[in-house]
């Protein structure tokens, strides 16, 4: 099968010396896909795996590494919250609340531990289009179920449905962190899992989303660092130009996407994203059956 990769042969960049590298054009495409999907509950890793397959490549290292650009956009957008948390620690100003940075560390720990222990196994067994298609559909159905449960809870007049991040406890942060472990399965969506966890605990949609963005800072930077250390010769050598292009594209795209997404959540549910996941998963299974993704890696 010729595939999309035949239309995007790129002699520039790492593709000239590294057959697994996407090249500069492919890196730009992957970077935009990463920036568009990282903070939406649709799974950026899943979309990157599929896009990479359509481009004729299979490179888990690159698929994880360019997430550095998208998460840096969060550091830029929320620098005031981060700075305030740093100042709070320096001044030991607890005021009965848990410092945001402490909450982020607690929420990041479960996925960090599981990720370090099982990174190679997850990459070997789960970085596949079939896994992504399955988890997209399962996650979509789960989101619809969550929305129905939240609607029923609201109808019953349950209290505590408007929690803010400022009032989050260590236990609640840990629960969100346990939900985040689900995202180690490609196609699940890190943002979707963490937002769902916060919603179950009674946090507002926008508060859940913003905490999900922020907890991505230690997790995604850590994941990128882990991949870089394991494949440093490629990242610092033949893959460097592709990595920089992809990361820059994901950074700019994420900067544009995050604000509108938060505003969307002020008036809407996640139903649209749930149906997108289900349709995308079914289409992906069709592409697999037709052989359009080729036989690249996992």
C-alpha positions as protocol buffer text, in pm:
chain_id: "A"
residue {
  index: 1
  type: UNK
  ca { x: 0 y: 0 z: 0 }
}
residue {
  index: 2
  type: UNK
  ca { x: 132 y: 344 z: -95 }
}
residue {
  index: 3
  type: UNK
  ca { x: -44 y: 523 z: 189 }
}
residue {
  index: 4
  type: UNK
  ca { x: -27 y: 885 z: 287 }
}
residue {
  index: 5
  type: UNK
  ca { x: 347 y: 857 z: 351 }
}
residue {
  index: 6
  type: UNK
  ca { x: 411 y: 835 z: -24 }
}
residue {
  index: 7
  type: UNK
  ca { x: 270 y: 1188 z: -60 }
}
residue {
  index: 8
  type: UNK
  ca { x: 486 y: 1328 z: 219 }
}
residue {
  index: 9
  type: UNK
  ca { x: 832 y: 1196 z: 146 }
}
residue {
  index: 10
  type: UNK
  ca { x: 1055 y: 1446 z: 320 }
}
residue {
  index: 11
  type: UNK
  ca { x: 1428 y: 1432 z: 246 }
}
residue {
  index: 12
  type: UNK
  ca { x: 1490 y: 1710 z: 498 }
}
residue {
  index: 13
  type: UNK
  ca { x: 1531 y: 1647 z: 868 }
}
residue {
  index: 14
  type: UNK
  ca { x: 1583 y: 1319 z: 1049 }
}
residue {
  index: 15
  type: UNK
  ca { x: 1398 y: 1118 z: 784 }
}
residue {
  index: 16
  type: UNK
  ca { x: 1706 y: 1131 z: 565 }
}
residue {
  index: 17
  type: UNK
  ca { x: 1911 y: 932 z: 818 }
}
residue {
  index: 18
  type: UNK
  ca { x: 1653 y: 777 z: 1051 }
}
residue {
  index: 19
  type: UNK
  ca { x: 1386 y: 562 z: 881 }
}
residue {
  index: 20
  type: UNK
  ca { x: 1156 y: 584 z: 1185 }
}
residue {
  index: 21
  type: UNK
  ca { x: 1164 y: 964 z: 1199 }
}
residue {
  index: 22
  type: UNK
  ca { x: 868 y: 1155 z: 1049 }
}
residue {
  index: 23
  type: UNK
  ca { x: 1074 y: 1426 z: 874 }
}
residue {
  index: 24
  type: UNK
  ca { x: 1007 y: 1797 z: 905 }
}
residue {
  index: 25
  type: UNK
  ca { x: 670 y: 1796 z: 728 }
}
residue {
  index: 26
  type: UNK
  ca { x: 553 y: 1495 z: 926 }
}
residue {
  index: 27
  type: UNK
  ca { x: 682 y: 1654 z: 1247 }
}
residue {
  index: 28
  type: UNK
  ca { x: 480 y: 1968 z: 1177 }
}
residue {
  index: 29
  type: UNK
  ca { x: 166 y: 1761 z: 1120 }
}
residue {
  index: 30
  type: UNK
  ca { x: 223 y: 1557 z: 1436 }
}
residue {
  index: 31
  type: UNK
  ca { x: 291 y: 1872 z: 1637 }
}
residue {
  index: 32
  type: UNK
  ca { x: -39 y: 2028 z: 1531 }
}
residue {
  index: 33
  type: UNK
  ca { x: -223 y: 1703 z: 1612 }
}
residue {
  index: 34
  type: UNK
  ca { x: -59 y: 1694 z: 1956 }
}
residue {
  index: 35
  type: UNK
  ca { x: -148 y: 2055 z: 2032 }
}
residue {
  index: 36
  type: UNK
  ca { x: -507 y: 2006 z: 1921 }
}
residue {
  index: 37
  type: UNK
  ca { x: -570 y: 1691 z: 2121 }
}
residue {
  index: 38
  type: UNK
  ca { x: -350 y: 1697 z: 2432 }
}
residue {
  index: 39
  type: UNK
  ca { x: -596 y: 1882 z: 2653 }
}
residue {
  index: 40
  type: UNK
  ca { x: -921 y: 1760 z: 2501 }
}
residue {
  index: 41
  type: UNK
  ca { x: -1068 y: 1430 z: 2630 }
}
residue {
  index: 42
  type: UNK
  ca { x: -994 y: 1251 z: 2301 }
}
residue {
  index: 43
  type: UNK
  ca { x: -641 y: 1110 z: 2360 }
}
residue {
  index: 44
  type: UNK
  ca { x: -342 y: 1288 z: 2208 }
}
residue {
  index: 45
  type: UNK
  ca { x: -125 y: 975 z: 2222 }
}
residue {
  index: 46
  type: UNK
  ca { x: -390 y: 778 z: 2038 }
}
residue {
  index: 47
  type: UNK
  ca { x: -415 y: 1043 z: 1767 }
}
residue {
  index: 48
  type: UNK
  ca { x: -36 y: 1061 z: 1738 }
}
residue {
  index: 49
  type: UNK
  ca { x: -5 y: 684 z: 1702 }
}
residue {
  index: 50
  type: UNK
  ca { x: -265 y: 677 z: 1424 }
}
residue {
  index: 51
  type: UNK
  ca { x: -125 y: 986 z: 1248 }
}
residue {
  index: 52
  type: UNK
  ca { x: 224 y: 841 z: 1261 }
}
residue {
  index: 53
  type: UNK
  ca { x: 97 y: 516 z: 1110 }
}
residue {
  index: 54
  type: UNK
  ca { x: -76 y: 709 z: 831 }
}
residue {
  index: 55
  type: UNK
  ca { x: 254 y: 886 z: 767 }
}
residue {
  index: 56
  type: UNK
  ca { x: 420 y: 546 z: 740 }
}
residue {
  index: 57
  type: UNK
  ca { x: 611 y: 552 z: 1069 }
}
residue {
  index: 58
  type: UNK
  ca { x: 605 y: 402 z: 1416 }
}
residue {
  index: 59
  type: UNK
  ca { x: 800 y: 596 z: 1676 }
}
residue {
  index: 60
  type: UNK
  ca { x: 676 y: 592 z: 2038 }
}
residue {
  index: 61
  type: UNK
  ca { x: 975 y: 804 z: 2142 }
}
residue {
  index: 62
  type: UNK
  ca { x: 875 y: 1090 z: 1913 }
}
residue {
  index: 63
  type: UNK
  ca { x: 506 y: 1051 z: 1995 }
}
residue {
  index: 64
  type: UNK
  ca { x: 581 y: 1112 z: 2362 }
}
residue {
  index: 65
  type: UNK
  ca { x: 867 y: 1363 z: 2325 }
}
residue {
  index: 66
  type: UNK
  ca { x: 675 y: 1631 z: 2135 }
}
residue {
  index: 67
  type: UNK
  ca { x: 427 y: 1652 z: 2423 }
}
residue {
  index: 68
  type: UNK
  ca { x: 688 y: 1881 z: 2580 }
}
residue {
  index: 69
  type: UNK
  ca { x: 572 y: 2161 z: 2353 }
}
residue {
  index: 70
  type: UNK
  ca { x: 205 y: 2131 z: 2443 }
}
residue {
  index: 71
  type: UNK
  ca { x: 262 y: 2115 z: 2817 }
}
residue {
  index: 72
  type: UNK
  ca { x: 494 y: 2416 z: 2799 }
}
residue {
  index: 73
  type: UNK
  ca { x: 194 y: 2609 z: 2670 }
}
residue {
  index: 74
  type: UNK
  ca { x: 21 y: 2533 z: 3002 }
}
residue {
  index: 75
  type: UNK
  ca { x: 323 y: 2662 z: 3194 }
}
residue {
  index: 76
  type: UNK
  ca { x: 295 y: 2987 z: 2995 }
}
residue {
  index: 77
  type: UNK
  ca { x: -84 y: 3022 z: 3024 }
}
residue {
  index: 78
  type: UNK
  ca { x: -97 y: 2945 z: 3396 }
}
residue {
  index: 79
  type: UNK
  ca { x: 234 y: 3099 z: 3507 }
}
residue {
  index: 80
  type: UNK
  ca { x: 60 y: 3323 z: 3760 }
}
residue {
  index: 81
  type: UNK
  ca { x: -101 y: 3027 z: 3942 }
}
residue {
  index: 82
  type: UNK
  ca { x: 231 y: 2841 z: 3941 }
}
residue {
  index: 83
  type: UNK
  ca { x: 422 y: 3145 z: 4067 }
}
residue {
  index: 84
  type: UNK
  ca { x: 166 y: 3204 z: 4342 }
}
residue {
  index: 85
  type: UNK
  ca { x: 202 y: 2841 z: 4452 }
}
residue {
  index: 86
  type: UNK
  ca { x: 581 y: 2875 z: 4461 }
}
residue {
  index: 87
  type: UNK
  ca { x: 554 y: 3190 z: 4670 }
}
residue {
  index: 88
  type: UNK
  ca { x: 310 y: 3016 z: 4903 }
}
residue {
  index: 89
  type: UNK
  ca { x: 561 y: 2740 z: 4971 }
}
residue {
  index: 90
  type: UNK
  ca { x: 845 y: 2989 z: 5021 }
}
residue {
  index: 91
  type: UNK
  ca { x: 638 y: 3187 z: 5274 }
}
residue {
  index: 92
  type: UNK
  ca { x: 487 y: 2876 z: 5434 }
}
residue {
  index: 93
  type: UNK
  ca { x: 143 y: 3025 z: 5389 }
}
residue {
  index: 94
  type: UNK
  ca { x: -88 y: 2728 z: 5431 }
}
residue {
  index: 95
  type: UNK
  ca { x: -402 y: 2910 z: 5552 }
}
residue {
  index: 96
  type: UNK
  ca { x: -575 y: 2575 z: 5590 }
}
residue {
  index: 97
  type: UNK
  ca { x: -538 y: 2491 z: 5222 }
}
residue {
  index: 98
  type: UNK
  ca { x: -303 y: 2248 z: 5053 }
}
residue {
  index: 99
  type: UNK
  ca { x: -53 y: 2421 z: 4826 }
}
residue {
  index: 100
  type: UNK
  ca { x: -124 y: 2368 z: 4455 }
}
residue {
  index: 101
  type: UNK
  ca { x: 224 y: 2229 z: 4389 }
}
residue {
  index: 102
  type: UNK
  ca { x: 178 y: 1969 z: 4662 }
}
residue {
  index: 103
  type: UNK
  ca { x: -156 y: 1869 z: 4509 }
}
residue {
  index: 104
  type: UNK
  ca { x: 7 y: 1833 z: 4166 }
}
residue {
  index: 105
  type: UNK
  ca { x: 286 y: 1614 z: 4303 }
}
residue {
  index: 106
  type: UNK
  ca { x: 40 y: 1389 z: 4488 }
}
residue {
  index: 107
  type: UNK
  ca { x: -181 y: 1359 z: 4178 }
}
residue {
  index: 108
  type: UNK
  ca { x: 118 y: 1284 z: 3956 }
}
residue {
  index: 109
  type: UNK
  ca { x: 273 y: 1014 z: 4175 }
}
residue {
  index: 110
  type: UNK
  ca { x: 52 y: 712 z: 4089 }
}
residue {
  index: 111
  type: UNK
  ca { x: 92 y: 744 z: 3711 }
}
residue {
  index: 112
  type: UNK
  ca { x: 461 y: 832 z: 3748 }
}
residue {
  index: 113
  type: UNK
  ca { x: 532 y: 515 z: 3947 }
}
residue {
  index: 114
  type: UNK
  ca { x: 330 y: 288 z: 3719 }
}
residue {
  index: 115
  type: UNK
  ca { x: 474 y: 454 z: 3409 }
}
residue {
  index: 116
  type: UNK
  ca { x: 835 y: 408 z: 3519 }
}
residue {
  index: 117
  type: UNK
  ca { x: 777 y: 46 z: 3619 }
}
residue {
  index: 118
  type: UNK
  ca { x: 588 y: -57 z: 3306 }
}
residue {
  index: 119
  type: UNK
  ca { x: 697 y: 191 z: 3037 }
}
residue {
  index: 120
  type: UNK
  ca { x: 867 y: -65 z: 2814 }
}
residue {
  index: 121
  type: UNK
  ca { x: 585 y: -317 z: 2852 }
}
residue {
  index: 122
  type: UNK
  ca { x: 319 y: -55 z: 2772 }
}
residue {
  index: 123
  type: UNK
  ca { x: 512 y: 59 z: 2465 }
}
residue {
  index: 124
  type: UNK
  ca { x: 561 y: -298 z: 2343 }
}
residue {
  index: 125
  type: UNK
  ca { x: 208 y: -425 z: 2397 }
}
residue {
  index: 126
  type: UNK
  ca { x: -26 y: -125 z: 2380 }
}
residue {
  index: 127
  type: UNK
  ca { x: 114 y: 125 z: 2127 }
}
residue {
  index: 128
  type: UNK
  ca { x: -107 y: -3 z: 1846 }
}
residue {
  index: 129
  type: UNK
  ca { x: -392 y: 125 z: 1635 }
}
residue {
  index: 130
  type: UNK
  ca { x: -613 y: -160 z: 1759 }
}
residue {
  index: 131
  type: UNK
  ca { x: -564 y: -53 z: 2122 }
}
residue {
  index: 132
  type: UNK
  ca { x: -640 y: 308 z: 2034 }
}
residue {
  index: 133
  type: UNK
  ca { x: -960 y: 216 z: 1846 }
}
residue {
  index: 134
  type: UNK
  ca { x: -1083 y: 7 z: 2138 }
}
residue {
  index: 135
  type: UNK
  ca { x: -1008 y: 261 z: 2408 }
}
residue {
  index: 136
  type: UNK
  ca { x: -1154 y: 547 z: 2205 }
}
residue {
  index: 137
  type: UNK
  ca { x: -1488 y: 368 z: 2193 }
}
residue {
  index: 138
  type: UNK
  ca { x: -1479 y: 246 z: 2553 }
}
residue {
  index: 139
  type: UNK
  ca { x: -1381 y: 593 z: 2673 }
}
residue {
  index: 140
  type: UNK
  ca { x: -1658 y: 754 z: 2472 }
}
residue {
  index: 141
  type: UNK
  ca { x: -1920 y: 524 z: 2623 }
}
residue {
  index: 142
  type: UNK
  ca { x: -1774 y: 591 z: 2968 }
}
residue {
  index: 143
  type: UNK
  ca { x: -1798 y: 969 z: 2916 }
}
residue {
  index: 144
  type: UNK
  ca { x: -2163 y: 938 z: 2815 }
}
residue {
  index: 145
  type: UNK
  ca { x: -2226 y: 728 z: 3125 }
}
residue {
  index: 146
  type: UNK
  ca { x: -2050 y: 988 z: 3340 }
}
residue {
  index: 147
  type: UNK
  ca { x: -2261 y: 1268 z: 3194 }
}
residue {
  index: 148
  type: UNK
  ca { x: -2582 y: 1075 z: 3265 }
}
residue {
  index: 149
  type: UNK
  ca { x: -2469 y: 1011 z: 3623 }
}
residue {
  index: 150
  type: UNK
  ca { x: -2380 y: 1379 z: 3674 }
}
residue {
  index: 151
  type: UNK
  ca { x: -2719 y: 1485 z: 3537 }
}
residue {
  index: 152
  type: UNK
  ca { x: -2899 y: 1253 z: 3778 }
}
residue {
  index: 153
  type: UNK
  ca { x: -2691 y: 1378 z: 4068 }
}
residue {
  index: 154
  type: UNK
  ca { x: -2775 y: 1738 z: 3977 }
}
residue {
  index: 155
  type: UNK
  ca { x: -3148 y: 1655 z: 3952 }
}
residue {
  index: 156
  type: UNK
  ca { x: -3136 y: 1504 z: 4299 }
}
residue {
  index: 157
  type: UNK
  ca { x: -2991 y: 1829 z: 4429 }
}
residue {
  index: 158
  type: UNK
  ca { x: -2675 y: 1666 z: 4561 }
}
residue {
  index: 159
  type: UNK
  ca { x: -2450 y: 1907 z: 4745 }
}
residue {
  index: 160
  type: UNK
  ca { x: -2087 y: 1969 z: 4673 }
}
residue {
  index: 161
  type: UNK
  ca { x: -2102 y: 1994 z: 4294 }
}
residue {
  index: 162
  type: UNK
  ca { x: -1906 y: 2319 z: 4267 }
}
residue {
  index: 163
  type: UNK
  ca { x: -1571 y: 2244 z: 4429 }
}
residue {
  index: 164
  type: UNK
  ca { x: -1274 y: 2461 z: 4332 }
}
residue {
  index: 165
  type: UNK
  ca { x: -911 y: 2353 z: 4303 }
}
residue {
  index: 166
  type: UNK
  ca { x: -827 y: 2586 z: 4594 }
}
residue {
  index: 167
  type: UNK
  ca { x: -1032 y: 2359 z: 4823 }
}
residue {
  index: 168
  type: UNK
  ca { x: -892 y: 2028 z: 4699 }
}
residue {
  index: 169
  type: UNK
  ca { x: -762 y: 1788 z: 4962 }
}
residue {
  index: 170
  type: UNK
  ca { x: -468 y: 1551 z: 4939 }
}
residue {
  index: 171
  type: UNK
  ca { x: -707 y: 1256 z: 4925 }
}
residue {
  index: 172
  type: UNK
  ca { x: -896 y: 1409 z: 4633 }
}
residue {
  index: 173
  type: UNK
  ca { x: -569 y: 1479 z: 4450 }
}
residue {
  index: 174
  type: UNK
  ca { x: -468 y: 1116 z: 4499 }
}
residue {
  index: 175
  type: UNK
  ca { x: -801 y: 995 z: 4358 }
}
residue {
  index: 176
  type: UNK
  ca { x: -750 y: 1211 z: 4048 }
}
residue {
  index: 177
  type: UNK
  ca { x: -401 y: 1066 z: 4023 }
}
residue {
  index: 178
  type: UNK
  ca { x: -537 y: 712 z: 4031 }
}
residue {
  index: 179
  type: UNK
  ca { x: -776 y: 801 z: 3748 }
}
residue {
  index: 180
  type: UNK
  ca { x: -476 y: 935 z: 3557 }
}
residue {
  index: 181
  type: UNK
  ca { x: -318 y: 588 z: 3561 }
}
residue {
  index: 182
  type: UNK
  ca { x: -586 y: 480 z: 3313 }
}
residue {
  index: 183
  type: UNK
  ca { x: -430 y: 715 z: 3059 }
}
residue {
  index: 184
  type: UNK
  ca { x: -118 y: 498 z: 3038 }
}
residue {
  index: 185
  type: UNK
  ca { x: -327 y: 292 z: 2796 }
}
residue {
  index: 186
  type: UNK
  ca { x: -304 y: 473 z: 2460 }
}
residue {
  index: 187
  type: UNK
  ca { x: -637 y: 609 z: 2344 }
}
residue {
  index: 188
  type: UNK
  ca { x: -776 y: 657 z: 2695 }
}
residue {
  index: 189
  type: UNK
  ca { x: -686 y: 1028 z: 2723 }
}
residue {
  index: 190
  type: UNK
  ca { x: -495 y: 1169 z: 3017 }
}
residue {
  index: 191
  type: UNK
  ca { x: -707 y: 1482 z: 3027 }
}
residue {
  index: 192
  type: UNK
  ca { x: -1026 y: 1279 z: 2994 }
}
residue {
  index: 193
  type: UNK
  ca { x: -930 y: 1048 z: 3280 }
}
residue {
  index: 194
  type: UNK
  ca { x: -823 y: 1325 z: 3518 }
}
residue {
  index: 195
  type: UNK
  ca { x: -1121 y: 1548 z: 3435 }
}
residue {
  index: 196
  type: UNK
  ca { x: -1356 y: 1254 z: 3490 }
}
residue {
  index: 197
  type: UNK
  ca { x: -1193 y: 1183 z: 3826 }
}
residue {
  index: 198
  type: UNK
  ca { x: -1236 y: 1543 z: 3938 }
}
residue {
  index: 199
  type: UNK
  ca { x: -1599 y: 1552 z: 3819 }
}
residue {
  index: 200
  type: UNK
  ca { x: -1678 y: 1238 z: 4016 }
}
residue {
  index: 201
  type: UNK
  ca { x: -1541 y: 1416 z: 4323 }
}
residue {
  index: 202
  type: UNK
  ca { x: -1777 y: 1709 z: 4264 }
}
residue {
  index: 203
  type: UNK
  ca { x: -1549 y: 1971 z: 4107 }
}
residue {
  index: 204
  type: UNK
  ca { x: -1676 y: 2224 z: 3856 }
}
residue {
  index: 205
  type: UNK
  ca { x: -1606 y: 2140 z: 3493 }
}
residue {
  index: 206
  type: UNK
  ca { x: -1367 y: 2429 z: 3440 }
}
residue {
  index: 207
  type: UNK
  ca { x: -1190 y: 2359 z: 3771 }
}
residue {
  index: 208
  type: UNK
  ca { x: -1156 y: 1991 z: 3676 }
}
residue {
  index: 209
  type: UNK
  ca { x: -1016 y: 2085 z: 3335 }
}
residue {
  index: 210
  type: UNK
  ca { x: -765 y: 2335 z: 3471 }
}
residue {
  index: 211
  type: UNK
  ca { x: -639 y: 2095 z: 3736 }
}
residue {
  index: 212
  type: UNK
  ca { x: -605 y: 1834 z: 3460 }
}
residue {
  index: 213
  type: UNK
  ca { x: -393 y: 2080 z: 3258 }
}
residue {
  index: 214
  type: UNK
  ca { x: -170 y: 2160 z: 3554 }
}
residue {
  index: 215
  type: UNK
  ca { x: -117 y: 1802 z: 3670 }
}
residue {
  index: 216
  type: UNK
  ca { x: 12 y: 1739 z: 3320 }
}
residue {
  index: 217
  type: UNK
  ca { x: 317 y: 1951 z: 3403 }
}
residue {
  index: 218
  type: UNK
  ca { x: 501 y: 1692 z: 3617 }
}
residue {
  index: 219
  type: UNK
  ca { x: 357 y: 1395 z: 3427 }
}
residue {
  index: 220
  type: UNK
  ca { x: 428 y: 1503 z: 3070 }
}
residue {
  index: 221
  type: UNK
  ca { x: 763 y: 1665 z: 3146 }
}
residue {
  index: 222
  type: UNK
  ca { x: 857 y: 1348 z: 3332 }
}
residue {
  index: 223
  type: UNK
  ca { x: 743 y: 1122 z: 3047 }
}
residue {
  index: 224
  type: UNK
  ca { x: 935 y: 1333 z: 2794 }
}
residue {
  index: 225
  type: UNK
  ca { x: 1247 y: 1323 z: 3010 }
}
residue {
  index: 226
  type: UNK
  ca { x: 1218 y: 945 z: 3050 }
}
residue {
  index: 227
  type: UNK
  ca { x: 1191 y: 891 z: 2674 }
}
residue {
  index: 228
  type: UNK
  ca { x: 1477 y: 1134 z: 2610 }
}
residue {
  index: 229
  type: UNK
  ca { x: 1706 y: 951 z: 2851 }
}
residue {
  index: 230
  type: UNK
  ca { x: 1623 y: 613 z: 2700 }
}
residue {
  index: 231
  type: UNK
  ca { x: 1676 y: 733 z: 2342 }
}
residue {
  index: 232
  type: UNK
  ca { x: 1913 y: 1026 z: 2393 }
}
residue {
  index: 233
  type: UNK
  ca { x: 2132 y: 952 z: 2092 }
}
residue {
  index: 234
  type: UNK
  ca { x: 1836 y: 996 z: 1857 }
}
residue {
  index: 235
  type: UNK
  ca { x: 1674 y: 1289 z: 2039 }
}
residue {
  index: 236
  type: UNK
  ca { x: 1998 y: 1488 z: 2056 }
}
residue {
  index: 237
  type: UNK
  ca { x: 2118 y: 1376 z: 1713 }
}
residue {
  index: 238
  type: UNK
  ca { x: 1924 y: 1281 z: 1401 }
}
residue {
  index: 239
  type: UNK
  ca { x: 1582 y: 1342 z: 1559 }
}
residue {
  index: 240
  type: UNK
  ca { x: 1663 y: 1686 z: 1702 }
}
residue {
  index: 241
  type: UNK
  ca { x: 1536 y: 1900 z: 1414 }
}
residue {
  index: 242
  type: UNK
  ca { x: 1215 y: 1698 z: 1387 }
}
residue {
  index: 243
  type: UNK
  ca { x: 1164 y: 1718 z: 1764 }
}
residue {
  index: 244
  type: UNK
  ca { x: 1208 y: 2095 z: 1768 }
}
residue {
  index: 245
  type: UNK
  ca { x: 965 y: 2148 z: 1479 }
}
residue {
  index: 246
  type: UNK
  ca { x: 704 y: 1915 z: 1630 }
}
residue {
  index: 247
  type: UNK
  ca { x: 737 y: 2067 z: 1977 }
}
residue {
  index: 248
  type: UNK
  ca { x: 709 y: 2422 z: 1845 }
}
residue {
  index: 249
  type: UNK
  ca { x: 397 y: 2331 z: 1647 }
}
residue {
  index: 250
  type: UNK
  ca { x: 236 y: 2161 z: 1948 }
}
residue {
  index: 251
  type: UNK
  ca { x: 322 y: 2461 z: 2169 }
}
residue {
  index: 252
  type: UNK
  ca { x: 160 y: 2717 z: 1940 }
}
residue {
  index: 253
  type: UNK
  ca { x: -145 y: 2500 z: 1870 }
}
residue {
  index: 254
  type: UNK
  ca { x: -205 y: 2430 z: 2240 }
}
residue {
  index: 255
  type: UNK
  ca { x: -182 y: 2802 z: 2319 }
}
residue {
  index: 256
  type: UNK
  ca { x: -467 y: 2860 z: 2077 }
}
residue {
  index: 257
  type: UNK
  ca { x: -683 y: 2565 z: 2187 }
}
residue {
  index: 258
  type: UNK
  ca { x: -683 y: 2578 z: 2568 }
}
residue {
  index: 259
  type: UNK
  ca { x: -872 y: 2906 z: 2616 }
}
residue {
  index: 260
  type: UNK
  ca { x: -1167 y: 2821 z: 2387 }
}
residue {
  index: 261
  type: UNK
  ca { x: -1190 y: 2474 z: 2542 }
}
residue {
  index: 262
  type: UNK
  ca { x: -1225 y: 2616 z: 2894 }
}
residue {
  index: 263
  type: UNK
  ca { x: -1490 y: 2863 z: 2772 }
}
residue {
  index: 264
  type: UNK
  ca { x: -1674 y: 2578 z: 2600 }
}
residue {
  index: 265
  type: UNK
  ca { x: -1694 y: 2389 z: 2928 }
}
residue {
  index: 266
  type: UNK
  ca { x: -1866 y: 2679 z: 3097 }
}
residue {
  index: 267
  type: UNK
  ca { x: -2184 y: 2602 z: 2902 }
}
residue {
  index: 268
  type: UNK
  ca { x: -2150 y: 2252 z: 2761 }
}
residue {
  index: 269
  type: UNK
  ca { x: -2098 y: 1891 z: 2868 }
}
residue {
  index: 270
  type: UNK
  ca { x: -1849 y: 1638 z: 2731 }
}
residue {
  index: 271
  type: UNK
  ca { x: -2114 y: 1461 z: 2523 }
}
residue {
  index: 272
  type: UNK
  ca { x: -1978 y: 1595 z: 2192 }
}
residue {
  index: 273
  type: UNK
  ca { x: -1631 y: 1461 z: 2273 }
}
residue {
  index: 274
  type: UNK
  ca { x: -1779 y: 1127 z: 2377 }
}
residue {
  index: 275
  type: UNK
  ca { x: -1957 y: 1085 z: 2044 }
}
residue {
  index: 276
  type: UNK
  ca { x: -1643 y: 1196 z: 1860 }
}
residue {
  index: 277
  type: UNK
  ca { x: -1447 y: 922 z: 2036 }
}
residue {
  index: 278
  type: UNK
  ca { x: -1702 y: 656 z: 1945 }
}
residue {
  index: 279
  type: UNK
  ca { x: -1718 y: 759 z: 1578 }
}
residue {
  index: 280
  type: UNK
  ca { x: -1339 y: 796 z: 1556 }
}
residue {
  index: 281
  type: UNK
  ca { x: -1289 y: 451 z: 1710 }
}
residue {
  index: 282
  type: UNK
  ca { x: -1528 y: 290 z: 1462 }
}
residue {
  index: 283
  type: UNK
  ca { x: -1362 y: 467 z: 1169 }
}
residue {
  index: 284
  type: UNK
  ca { x: -1024 y: 356 z: 1294 }
}
residue {
  index: 285
  type: UNK
  ca { x: -1137 y: -5 z: 1306 }
}
residue {
  index: 286
  type: UNK
  ca { x: -1254 y: 38 z: 945 }
}
residue {
  index: 287
  type: UNK
  ca { x: -913 y: 177 z: 843 }
}
residue {
  index: 288
  type: UNK
  ca { x: -743 y: -118 z: 1013 }
}
residue {
  index: 289
  type: UNK
  ca { x: -971 y: -366 z: 833 }
}
residue {
  index: 290
  type: UNK
  ca { x: -900 y: -197 z: 499 }
}
residue {
  index: 291
  type: UNK
  ca { x: -524 y: -207 z: 562 }
}
residue {
  index: 292
  type: UNK
  ca { x: -489 y: 169 z: 526 }
}
residue {
  index: 293
  type: UNK
  ca { x: -259 y: 193 z: 825 }
}
residue {
  index: 294
  type: UNK
  ca { x: -12 y: -52 z: 679 }
}
residue {
  index: 295
  type: UNK
  ca { x: 198 y: -278 z: 896 }
}
residue {
  index: 296
  type: UNK
  ca { x: 421 y: -33 z: 1079 }
}
residue {
  index: 297
  type: UNK
  ca { x: 550 y: -133 z: 1419 }
}
residue {
  index: 298
  type: UNK
  ca { x: 275 y: -208 z: 1675 }
}
